[in-house]
């Protein structure tokens, strides 16, 4: 008997099941993740904004200055008119009375912020953007002028950027145009922060990517800590080092451009203590020689929590992190089935390569979807991290039902053939089946976090959206890399076992880890939603098993199965809605194994008392966390050593969504668990390895 031929339709059935249920799962994750994780917009803005006018009684034909006042919270910032490598500037849409016009927005002198090698032009302190409004001629005294403006801006911290906005109104009445002394003083202070227009044209010259800008500047005037901010976007390499020198009545600033150009450029020269010159430069000769001048941007603000690695290394770390995920137990059942798929192909090189590429595309697209949802939720103000979907009971329920179905199929309870379009997809060269297997692999891999991956995922939250998505794509590529290597390297493919009877037995044995995964998800549901959640999931799983058994019986007898399949889908939908209505267990910081529950205020108090603290963050869905707890943290020798060393152990449970923990993780460049920190009596926190040993912990007490 040819076992390969016997196994082939069985494998196609399993892949078809993956295709149908994974598609439904991913779609529901996209919708349910958003529906469950979004929260109302914060009542207070992170960059508080208001409007003021220098006078509320302008005269006909006068110009009145209006200020949009921005006041960032501590740790937050907004952006200059050219934000640099990331961010968006203040945008205004005026609603003015007939005949009134608004002049250009005038911005104060910005500062620089370098995040992972990306230069941003920002404001961290309270400041004001000024706009001149021209009152029309001929309006009568006493006529009301209703001035409104819709404002939008980006508010960013070291963790996230949030789009914010407001509508402002400043009612005026045509009058004498008088300005009170206090208002004049206030607006004069705002004006003093604006750059002064330079009365002469500067010159610039480009050699390759180097640009030299010669700015007229009296030799008698002091100049230090200079920096040139280009108003024209996409011309300069903002993060490139600048240098400066002065010769005679010229100050020359040198930087880099993306590519040569010949048009005039506008910019702002920052010098001394936040003073500024508004500069227009045209091509011309550059003076030689001169003495060097200190620059501002090379000493630009570097957020202490930002990763010091460049983007290239972060991308490499994401690929390595994805590669190591293949060693995690949460991914093993899917990899086993994928290995069966490659073994079935034997020496067919073309089919193996198409299969591996489809599998890779499925993984990468899933990682992009999950990463995009996470970034979108954080941009909306929600504190979420990697594997956020496993903090939602409804999504965990869908995963559990998916694993129940896969387990029943692998155990031979039913087959997919003949009951839907999924079979047709998987029979088209196996590409569709491989794609959906990749989708499933990515979804079940998200609870795992390993070496290299934590730093990459944390950095993704701090980078511009396009670069962050590359990090998520790199993670998916790393996860798919072993099968790509097998498919495209003949020497590796030849080492794969040949098709045979072992494949049937292996497929049946793979039902065991799938069943254990189902039980783990049910246990997680109990942690998330209590007994009500567990009861809903258990009843749904039991009904689903009965339906799948009936499908298998009808398949053997040649009876119709479509209505049973529809009923099973209905069970999944009803249980999903019921889980959505079930009350979640309130988030409380509970102790783990007798350790202190995480509390940032208490941590600060313990450190102030000079007590050393070992702090770790875990979650019931985090496989790496549980391995470390069993192998190191909960071992008697580690517990005794920490106690003898007077080290307080504190644990943070991230099983349920907890914004306090999310924010704290972000301070250390992490988007998920695990995270292990040691705070000595005196000194800063030390990040411990993600794979702990007893020796790592006992060494803390030495």
ABEGO torsion letter per residue (X at the ends): XBAAAAAAAAAAAAAAAAAAAAAAAAAAAAAAAAAAABBBBBABBABBBBBBBABABBBBGBBBBBBBBBBBBBGBBBBBABAEABEBBBBBBBBBBBGBBBBBBBBBBBBBBBBGGBBBBBBABBBBBBBBBBBBBGBBBGBBBBBBBBBBBBBBBAABBBBBBBBBBBBBBBBAGBBBAAAAAAAAAAAAABBBBBABBBBBBBBEABBBBBBBBBAABBBBGBBBBBABBGABBAABBBBBBBBEABBBBBBBBABBBABBBBBBBBBEBGBBBBBBBBBBBBBBEEBBBBBAAAABBBBAABBABBAAAAAAAAAAAAAAAAABAAAAAAAAAAAAAAAAAEABAAAAAAAAAAAAAAAAAAAAAAAAAAAAAAAAGBBBBBGAAAABAAAAAAAAAAAAAAAAAAAGABBABGAEAAAAAAABGGAAAAAAAAAAAAAAAAABBBBGAAAAAAAAAABBAAAAAAAAAAAAAAAAAAAAAAAABAAAAAABBBBBAAAAAAAAAAAAAAAAAAAAAAAAAAAAAEAAAAAAAAAAAAAAAAAAAAAAAAAAAGBBAAAAAAAAAAAAAAAAAAAAABBBBBBBBBBBGGBBBBBAAAAAAAAAAGBBBBBBBBBAABAAAAAAAAAAAABAAAAAAAAAAGBBBBBBBAABBBAAAAAAAAAAGBABOBBBBBBBABEBBBBBBABBBAAAAAAAAX
